[in-house]
Structure formats: C-alpha cells, structure tokens
Amino acid sequence: MGRNGILAVTISIMVAIPGSTLAQSDEDQAAGILYESGRDAFKADRFEEALVDLRKAYSLVKNRYLRFYLGLTLERLARCGEARPFLESLSGELNGEQESLRRGALANCLLSAIEHAIVTGDCTAANDDLGALEKLRVADLAGRRTGLVGRCEVAKAWPLARSDRCDEALATLARTPGPAGTEVQSESEAIASHCRQAHVGFAPSTASQHAAFVLAEEGLLLERKGNPTAAAGKFEKALVLFEEPHLRMHAARTRFAGLDCAGAVGHADAAMKGAPELAHDARRIRTWCATFNIDAAALPDVAVRRRMMARYLELAPWEGTVDLEGLSATLSNFDNPRVRLFVARSLSESQRYVEALNLLRNAGEWPESLRAEASAELDRARFGSLDPGAESGREERFQTYAEARAELDRGLDREAEVKLAAIAGHPMVARYLAELAGARGDCERVDALMESARSDPALPPGWATSVSGKCRELAAQQAKARQDQEQSERLAEERKRLAIRQGASYALMGLGAACIATSGYLFYRYFAAVDSSHARMNEYNASTDPVEMASLRGRVAAAHKDARASSGAGYGMVGLGAGLVTWGVVWYFESRGAKGRAPSVMAVPVVSTDAVGVVLSRSF
C-alpha cells in the first residue's frame, strides 16, 4: 500500500477514537487539541510541524495511538532511530490495518538500518535486523530482504580475499544467515573460487587440471593439519597430472617445512623458472637451505640432524625474526660453520661488531668453500670494532675499505690510495696507507701513520720495523739514484758542451788556415810589388828623359806603397790565422783531454817580423 493510503487510514483511525478517551481532563483536552493540529499537519505532509504537536500531546497523554502516530511521523522524516522504539513497543497491541501499517513503517526502518550496517561492515547488526525483518512478514518486501541476506558478508569478504586473507574471507562467508539471493550466492562462489585459485595457484579448465586441483586442495588441507611430508606427496602427484609453477612452489614449501632441503630447492628452482613472480620465495628457500641445511657427512645421525635443523627453523624461520642468540647457542652442540658465519654477518649488520669478531675468532678451521667469505666477514667485524667514526657511516666506510683492498690486489695502488685517504684515521686503513707510502719511499708519511696503525691488535709482529726499515732502505736507494742521475745529467751536459767546443775548434782552425792562405797571396803581392819597384828604379837610373823619369818615380812610389800595404795585410792575416789556429788547437786539445784521451795542453801563438809559430805547453 502507498504512503497516501497509509495517511488516509491512519487519519480515519484517529477520528474514530472516542472523545471521552482523549478528553477526560484538562490535560486530555489539551492533548486532543494538539493531536488534531498534529494530525492536520501530517495530512498536509508537514511532518516537522506534525511532530512538534504530537510530541507535546504525548507529553500530556501517553497512549498507544499517539505512540503509533509518532512512530509513523518519525519514519516519514527518516528518523528511524527515534521511530523504531515507538513502532516496536506496539508489537501485539494493534490489529488489522493498524498492525499492517506499523509493520510497513518498521520494515522501512529496518531496511534502512540494514543498508547502513552493510556500508559500515557491522554484519552482526545487519543480520539481527534481517531476522527482525523476517518476523514482520511483510510480503512485498520478502524479495528485497532475500537480496540483502549475505550482502554484508560478501562486502567484507572481498577485501580479505584480495589481500590474501582467504581463511578470514571464507570464515566471513560462512556466517551468512539463511539462504541468500542469487546475486549474493554468485558473489560468494566467486570469492570462494578466487581463494581456491589463490591457494592452489591456478584455475582448472581440463579434466587433468581439475584432478590436479583436487589433489592440491588435499595437500593444502594436510599442510594446515601439520603434515607437510604427506602434503608434499599430494602436490607431487598433482604435478604428474599438470606441471604448474604454483604447484611446484607448494611442493617446495611443504618439502621445506619437512626439512627436505634438496627436494625443496629443486621444486623452488623449477617454480621460479616457470613463474618469475615466485622468485622471491624461491630464493628465500634456497638461501635458508644454503645456510642451515646439514649434510649427512657432517652429522650422520638422521634423528639428530633433523632435530638440529628443526631447531634452526624455529630460531630462523624463513619468514619472521631471527633469534641470533639462540643460533649462537647451538654452536656449542654442533659447530656449523655456515651458521657461525650467518650469525656473525647478522651481528655485523646490527653493528654488534665485537660480538661478531669474537664469534669468528673462536671458529675452527674453515672449509675451503667458506674461507674467502669468512676472511671478508672477519675484516668487516675488525673494521667495525676499531672504527672511531660515527656509527651511521660505518658500513659505507667499510665498503670503501673493501673496494680499496680489491684494487690493491689488482695492482691499482693509486686508485686504492685515493679511496683509503678518504677514510683515514682508522688503524686498518693507516696500515695500508703506511705500506703504500713506504713503497714510494715517503718515510715522513710512514712515521705519521705508524701510531694509528699500531693500535690494530691484528697487526703482524715486526710489521712496523719492517715497513720503516724498507722505507729507509728505499729512500737511500732513491737518493743515490737521484745523485747518479744528476751526475749523469751534468756529464752529459759537459760532453755536449765539449762536443760543441770541438766542433768550434775545427771551425777556428779552418778559418785560421784560410787566413794564413790569404796571407800567402798578400805576401806574393808584396814580393811582386818589390820586384816591380826594383825594376822601375833600374829604369829610372838608366833614363835621361825628365818626363819618363818623373813617371818612373811615381810608379816606384806606387810599388812601394803597394808592397807596404800587402806586407802589412799579409802579416795581419798571418797573425790572425795563427791566432785562430792556436785557439782552435787549444779548444781541440781541451775537448779531447776532457774525454780522457789527451793531457791538458796550453798553446800560445808567437808572431814576429820574421817568424810565426805556436808555443805548446803541457802540465804534469
């Protein structure tokens, strides 16, 4: 029935109430007036105004008719929280049409509350109201109620399923009250299918896949019951029917839970190849087994070996917090070198370097396969325990140190020293810086680094004396080499100078010889002029012609003049040539003497009117 129908019926009901019932006193009379005002306002859809008058009337006279009318009015105003107490209080007090109207209004309020509870996720409240709605038996709302059954559970289950919390999701769906509608049933099946696929890892489509899926679900059930070995058998049977990476990973996990590392790692590797998204879990299984698996040769007793591995799994679960103290304590029962190294590495990562150092120092003989790793970890623990710098940068400083050590091993001394210089001040760093400085003979730098380097307790005996001694020896060798080099350079320069002088001596002697040769020509002219002068004089003495005699006198004078000029020039050229030759000879013998081929020689040129020569003297 529509809301207008409800109005008409409710108004006629109130009019039919005997007046004596509403107006036996002044309060009853006032309540009747307020009732009529509220009724008129309700009829005109002025629900707020109607509510005011009806509340005033109810404050004067409390009877079921006013409760009935107040419940309807508040329901129209969508104030069901206030309407429900009035409507629920009338249960069993009304009959016929009044009861139908009450149930309709209350049903509307219940529906509104149910929808609100679904939105807020309060499934308990939603189910309580659904139960109350069913009891009202409002025929035209039955389909709507059925559609709401389980709606809250589905709304809560989907987020759980999508966040891999399928156990909670399925448990939520199991709390669905009574039969649900088709849509909710479809949603519930979709959630259940999603969870099955999430658990198993694939959605079956063929007969073989369905059979494998059934076996996988059995395996999951056995796994939840704490029987990983039997569960692994189910998964491996499923793999015979259908090779699938997620089935492989289930087999790997259950084999791992059963402490069968060989089987677990084999399945995990195959799963990772088929589905790269499983690589994280596969690597964790492999890493755990590489550290905590115990070979039969190391611990032959199967029961003892399994107990020890079970203890490892308890103290170092592949998912969760590792109990380092507990693992360290197991070393007193069975000294597993991999576990010792794992604990030491974990302690260093927590900057508990002294504990890590003690753990590594107390180790026995390391297996060949672990020696390099153990040595590196020992270096790390030693470095951290001696590092005077801030805690926040210790790991970074150690990485720099480790890189520098690697470069030293490759012979990259210069690059290594640059890195080490950036973290100077650490005793282990000072040691290598001192060795590098000593290798180039920088003994002053070595002395400056010695004090810091000596604070390293692991410094080899006699190291400081050895490094300082080698540095002093190298420095002396370098000093002598420098002196020899300087002397060699000086000798080379002197040889060069003497070679130049020897070449110059040849040039001077050649030039001197040219001058002497030129003087020969001049002396030739001199004698020619003298002969010409004598010939003219003879002609002069024989001549009687004054004119001829005058000419001959001029020619004799010219010959005398030419003879004097040639004679002077000739002697000059002889002197110059003798000087140049003498200078060249002196330089020649000096250059030869410097090479150790002749004694020191002094040459002095001598020139006179009748002789030209060189006086040579030798010093003994």
SULLIN-V207741 format. One record per pair of residues at least 4 apart in sequence whose C-alpha atoms are under 7 Angstrom apart, sorted by sequence separation. I is the first residue (numbers start at 1). J is the second residue. If there is no record, write none. Layout:
I/J + I/J
//
This chain:
1/5 + 2/6 + 3/7 + 4/8 + 5/9 + 6/10 + 7/11 + 8/12 + 9/13 + 10/14 + 11/15 + 12/16 + 13/17 + 19/23 + 20/24 + 24/28 + 25/29 + 26/30 + 27/31 + 28/32 + 29/33 + 30/34 + 31/35 + 32/36 + 33/37 + 34/38 + 35/39 + 36/40 + 37/41 + 38/42 + 39/43 + 40/44 + 41/45 + 42/46 + 46/50 + 47/51 + 48/52 + 49/53 + 50/54 + 51/55 + 52/56 + 53/57 + 54/58 + 55/59 + 56/60 + 57/61 + 58/62 + 62/66 + 63/67 + 64/68 + 65/69 + 66/70 + 67/71 + 68/72 + 69/73 + 70/74 + 71/75 + 72/76 + 73/77 + 74/78 + 75/79 + 79/83 + 80/84 + 83/87 + 84/88 + 85/89 + 86/90 + 90/94 + 94/98 + 95/99 + 96/100 + 97/101 + 98/102 + 99/103 + 100/104 + 101/105 + 102/106 + 103/107 + 104/108 + 105/109 + 106/110 + 107/111 + 108/112 + 109/113 + 110/114 + 111/115 + 112/116 + 113/117 + 114/118 + 115/119 + 116/120 + 117/121 + 118/122 + 122/126 + 123/127 + 124/128 + 125/129 + 126/130 + 127/131 + 128/132 + 129/133 + 130/134 + 131/135 + 132/136 + 138/142 + 141/145 + 142/146 + 143/147 + 144/148 + 145/149 + 150/154 + 151/155 + 152/156 + 153/157 + 154/158 + 156/160 + 157/161 + 158/162 + 159/163 + 160/164 + 161/165 + 165/169 + 166/170 + 167/171 + 168/172 + 169/173 + 170/174 + 171/175 + 180/184 + 181/185 + 182/186 + 183/187 + 184/188 + 185/189 + 186/190 + 187/191 + 188/192 + 189/193 + 190/194 + 191/195 + 192/196 + 193/197 + 194/198 + 195/199 + 196/200 + 197/201 + 205/209 + 206/210 + 207/211 + 208/212 + 209/213 + 210/214 + 211/215 + 212/216 + 213/217 + 214/218 + 215/219 + 216/220 + 217/221 + 218/222 + 219/223 + 220/224 + 221/225 + 222/226 + 223/227 + 227/231 + 228/232 + 229/233 + 230/234 + 231/235 + 232/236 + 233/237 + 234/238 + 235/239 + 236/240 + 237/241 + 238/242 + 239/243 + 244/248 + 245/249 + 246/250 + 247/251 + 248/252 + 249/253 + 250/254 + 251/255 + 252/256 + 253/257 + 254/258 + 255/259 + 256/260 + 260/264 + 261/265 + 262/266 + 263/267 + 264/268 + 265/269 + 266/270 + 267/271 + 268/272 + 269/273 + 270/274 + 271/275 + 272/276 + 278/282 + 279/283 + 280/284 + 281/285 + 282/286 + 283/287 + 284/288 + 285/289 + 286/290 + 287/291 + 288/292 + 289/293 + 294/298 + 295/299 + 296/300 + 301/305 + 302/306 + 303/307 + 304/308 + 305/309 + 306/310 + 307/311 + 308/312 + 309/313 + 310/314 + 311/315 + 312/316 + 313/317 + 323/327 + 324/328 + 325/329 + 326/330 + 330/334 + 331/335 + 336/340 + 337/341 + 338/342 + 339/343 + 340/344 + 341/345 + 342/346 + 343/347 + 344/348 + 345/349 + 346/350 + 347/351 + 348/352 + 352/356 + 353/357 + 354/358 + 355/359 + 356/360 + 357/361 + 358/362 + 359/363 + 366/370 + 367/371 + 370/374 + 371/375 + 372/376 + 373/377 + 374/378 + 375/379 + 376/380 + 377/381 + 378/382 + 379/383 + 380/384 + 381/385 + 382/386 + 383/387 + 390/394 + 393/397 + 394/398 + 395/399 + 396/400 + 397/401 + 398/402 + 399/403 + 400/404 + 401/405 + 402/406 + 403/407 + 404/408 + 405/409 + 406/410 + 407/411 + 408/412 + 412/416 + 413/417 + 414/418 + 415/419 + 416/420 + 417/421 + 418/422 + 420/424 + 426/430 + 427/431 + 428/432 + 429/433 + 430/434 + 431/435 + 432/436 + 433/437 + 434/438 + 435/439 + 436/440 + 437/441 + 438/442 + 442/446 + 443/447 + 444/448 + 445/449 + 446/450 + 449/453 + 450/454 + 451/455 + 459/463 + 462/466 + 463/467 + 464/468 + 465/469 + 466/470 + 467/471 + 468/472 + 469/473 + 470/474 + 471/475 + 472/476 + 473/477 + 474/478 + 475/479 + 476/480 + 477/481 + 478/482 + 479/483 + 480/484 + 481/485 + 482/486 + 483/487 + 484/488 + 485/489 + 486/490 + 487/491 + 488/492 + 489/493 + 490/494 + 491/495 + 492/496 + 493/497 + 494/498 + 495/499 + 496/500 + 497/501 + 498/502 + 499/503 + 500/504 + 501/505 + 502/506 + 503/507 + 504/508 + 505/509 + 506/510 + 507/511 + 508/512 + 509/513 + 510/514 + 511/515 + 512/516 + 513/517 + 514/518 + 515/519 + 516/520 + 517/521 + 518/522 + 519/523 + 520/524 + 521/525 + 522/526 + 523/527 + 524/528 + 525/529 + 526/530 + 527/531 + 528/532 + 529/533 + 530/534 + 531/535 + 532/536 + 533/537 + 534/538 + 535/539 + 536/540 + 537/541 + 538/542 + 539/543 + 545/549 + 546/550 + 547/551 + 548/552 + 549/553 + 550/554 + 551/555 + 552/556 + 553/557 + 554/558 + 555/559 + 556/560 + 557/561 + 558/562 + 559/563 + 560/564 + 561/565 + 562/566 + 563/567 + 564/568 + 565/569 + 566/570 + 567/571 + 568/572 + 569/573 + 570/574 + 571/575 + 572/576 + 573/577 + 574/578 + 575/579 + 576/580 + 577/581 + 578/582 + 579/583 + 580/584 + 581/585 + 582/586 + 583/587 + 584/588 + 585/589 + 586/590 + 587/591 + 588/592 + 589/593 + 590/594 + 591/595 + 592/596 + 593/597 + 607/611 + 608/612 + 23/28 + 24/29 + 41/46 + 42/47 + 74/79 + 75/80 + 94/99 + 117/122 + 118/123 + 160/165 + 161/166 + 180/185 + 197/202 + 204/209 + 205/210 + 222/227 + 223/228 + 239/244 + 255/260 + 256/261 + 294/299 + 316/321 + 317/322 + 331/336 + 347/352 + 348/353 + 366/371 + 407/412 + 408/413 + 424/429 + 425/430 + 437/442 + 438/443 + 454/459 + 592/597 + 593/598 + 607/612 + 22/28 + 23/29 + 41/47 + 74/80 + 117/123 + 160/166 + 197/203 + 204/210 + 222/228 + 255/261 + 272/278 + 299/305 + 316/322 + 347/353 + 407/413 + 424/430 + 543/549 + 592/598 + 593/599 + 606/612 + 607/613 + 22/29 + 271/278 + 272/279 + 315/322 + 316/323 + 593/600 + 606/613 + 41/49 + 42/50 + 58/66 + 74/82 + 75/83 + 117/125 + 118/126 + 160/168 + 161/169 + 222/230 + 223/231 + 239/247 + 255/263 + 256/264 + 315/323 + 347/355 + 348/356 + 408/416 + 437/445 + 438/446 + 605/613 + 606/614 + 23/32 + 41/50 + 74/83 + 117/126 + 160/169 + 204/213 + 222/231 + 255/264 + 347/356 + 407/416 + 420/429 + 437/446 + 540/549 + 589/598 + 605/614 + 606/615 + 22/32 + 272/282 + 384/394 + 590/600 + 604/614 + 605/615 + 38/49 + 39/50 + 158/169 + 220/231 + 252/263 + 253/264 + 294/305 + 315/326 + 405/416 + 589/600 + 590/601 + 603/614 + 604/615 + 38/50 + 71/83 + 114/126 + 157/169 + 219/231 + 235/247 + 252/264 + 315/327 + 344/356 + 404/416 + 434/446 + 540/552 + 589/601 + 603/615 + 604/616 + 38/51 + 71/84 + 219/232 + 252/265 + 269/282 + 603/616 + 268/282 + 602/616 + 603/617 + 38/53 + 71/86 + 87/102 + 114/129 + 157/172 + 173/188 + 219/234 + 235/250 + 236/251 + 252/267 + 328/343 + 344/359 + 383/398 + 404/419 + 434/449 + 586/601 + 601/616 + 602/617 + 37/53 + 38/54 + 54/70 + 71/87 + 157/173 + 200/216 + 218/234 + 219/235 + 235/251 + 251/267 + 252/268 + 293/309 + 344/360 + 404/420 + 417/433 + 536/552 + 586/602 + 601/617 + 602/618 + 200/217 + 292/309 + 586/603 + 601/618 + 35/53 + 68/86 + 216/234 + 249/267 + 360/378 + 380/398 + 600/618 + 601/619 + 34/53 + 35/54 + 51/70 + 67/86 + 68/87 + 87/106 + 110/129 + 153/172 + 154/173 + 215/234 + 216/235 + 232/251 + 248/267 + 249/268 + 324/343 + 400/419 + 401/420 + 430/449 + 536/555 + 537/556 + 600/619 + 34/54 + 153/173 + 215/235 + 248/268 + 265/285 + 292/312 + 536/556 + 265/286 + 357/378 + 582/603 + 34/56 + 35/57 + 51/73 + 84/106 + 170/192 + 216/238 + 232/254 + 248/270 + 249/271 + 430/452 + 431/453 + 582/604 + 34/57 + 110/133 + 153/176 + 215/238 + 231/254 + 232/255 + 248/271 + 430/453 + 533/556 + 582/605 + 357/381 + 229/254 + 246/271 + 356/381 + 357/382 + 427/452 + 428/453 + 31/57 + 47/73 + 64/90 + 107/133 + 150/176 + 212/238 + 228/254 + 229/255 + 245/271 + 397/423 + 427/453 + 533/559 + 579/605 + 150/177 + 228/255 + 354/381 + 425/452 + 532/559 + 533/560 + 578/605 + 149/177 + 261/289 + 353/381 + 427/455 + 428/456 + 443/471 + 31/60 + 80/109 + 123/152 + 166/195 + 212/241 + 228/257 + 229/258 + 245/274 + 337/366 + 427/456 + 438/467 + 443/472 + 530/559 + 31/61 + 47/77 + 75/105 + 123/153 + 150/180 + 161/191 + 212/242 + 228/258 + 245/275 + 288/318 + 441/471 + 529/559 + 530/560 + 121/152 + 149/180 + 353/384 + 354/385 + 441/472 + 529/560 + 149/181 + 209/241 + 261/293 + 345/377 + 353/385 + 435/467 + 439/471 + 575/607 + 582/614 + 27/60 + 28/61 + 72/105 + 103/136 + 118/151 + 147/180 + 151/184 + 154/187 + 158/191 + 208/241 + 209/242 + 341/374 + 348/381 + 438/471 + 441/474 + 529/562 + 530/563 + 75/109 + 104/138 + 118/152 + 146/180 + 147/181 + 150/184 + 154/188 + 161/195 + 208/242 + 284/318 + 441/475 + 529/563 + 121/156 + 146/181 + 7/43 + 526/563 + 388/426 + 387/426 + 526/566 + 525/566 + 526/567 + 523/566 + 522/566 + 523/567 + 201/246 + 383/428 + 522/567 + 200/246 + 201/247 + 200/247 + 291/338 + 292/339 + 522/569 + 523/570 + 291/339 + 522/570 + 127/177 + 259/309 + 520/570 + 519/570 + 519/571 + 519/573 + 518/573 + 519/574 + 516/573 + 515/573 + 516/574 + 515/574 + 515/576 + 516/577 + 515/577 + 512/576 + 513/577 + 512/577 + 511/577 + 512/578 + 512/580 + 513/581 + 511/580 + 512/581 + 509/580 + 508/580 + 509/581 + 508/581 + 508/583 + 509/584 + 508/584 + 509/585 + 506/584 + 505/584 + 505/585 + 505/587 + 505/588 + 502/587 + 501/587 + 502/588 + 502/591 + 501/591 + 498/591 + 6/101
//
